[in-house]
Amino acid sequence: MAGPTQRIDYVSDDGHTYDINIPAWQATVAGEPVGTTGTGSLPKGGRRRYRMMLNTGTGREYKVAFANTTLSNWTSGTGSSITYSRGQYGPPSGTYVWGGRIGERQLFKH
């Protein structure tokens, strides 16, 4: 899904705040503010945390990146319902439920 992107401050499990770029629709769904303090990008092999949201009408899942584990949509329980209104980009408008959380990980690069 091409479209505009937004820079956010990604608070990593290693304690650093990185400057990363995600699709603007994901930032809206996650509740991410525009980044102002992050520097650099995730280390090579780093994978950011995300959560799946399931469209209850179509059964299709979408990945949503989360930069901060204190956001309400990160901490809400699996199966919690959200209503998403599509702008020009992103998945279709509808009712979604949150799926599981996939945590940050660091892959070894040799």
N, C-alpha and C positions, 0 to 999 in steps of 0.2 A: 504494500500500500504506500505508494509514493505520496509525498505531501510535505508540508512545512515541518521543520524540526525545532526543538527547543533545547538550549543548553541548561543543564541542571547540576547542582552540587551533589555528587554521589558520596555519601558517607560510608566508607568501606569498613569491613570487619577488622582491617589492620589499623584503624584509627585515623587514616588519612582522608582528606576530602578531595576528590577528583572532579574535574570538569568534564562531563560527558554530554553527548548529543543524543537525544531520543526523539521519535516522532511526537509532534505536538499533541496529537490525540491521546497518546499514552500519558503524557504529563498531566493533561486535563483529568483523565480518569483516576490516576493515582493521587492527584492533589498536589503535584510538585510545583513549587514556586520557581521562578527564573533564577538560575544560578548566578552567584555573585562572588563567591570566595574560593571555589575549587581551582586547583592547579594541576596541569598535566592530565594524562589519561591513565586508565587502569594499567598495571604492569602487564607485560607480555604474558599471555596465557590466562589472564584474569577473566572470569565470567561473572557478570553482574547478577544480582538476585532479581527474580521476577515472580509473577503470579499469573495463573491462567484464569480467564473469565469465559464462561460458557453462555452462548446465546440460547435461551430456553426455547425459542421458536424454531431455530434452524439446527441446533445441536453442534454448531461450529464453535471451536475454541480459539481464543486470541491471547497472545502473550502480552503482559503489561509489565514494564520495568519499574522497579521501585528503588529510589535512591536513599530512602531513610526508613528504618524499621519502626519509627514512632508514628507514621502516618495511619490514619484511621482505616483506610482501605487495606493496609497491610495487616493490621491487627484484628480486623473483623473475621469472624469465624467462617470456615468453609461452608458453602451453601447459602451464605448471606446474599440477599438480593440487592441489585443496583439497577437503576434505570439510566441508560446511556442515550443521549441525543446526539446524533451524528451531525457534524458540521459538513464541510465539503469533503473531508478526508476521514479515513478510519472505517471501522466496521459499521454495519447498519444499525440504525436506532432500534432500541428494543429493551426488553428485560433480560438481564444477565444475572448469573450467580457466580460468586467467587469459588475457584477451585483451590487446590493446594498451593503451598508456598515452596518455591525452589530457591534455596539459599545460594549465596555467593560461593564461588570456588576458585581455586588457583591451580591451574594445570602446570605440571613441570615441563619446561621446554629445554631440550638438550641441544 
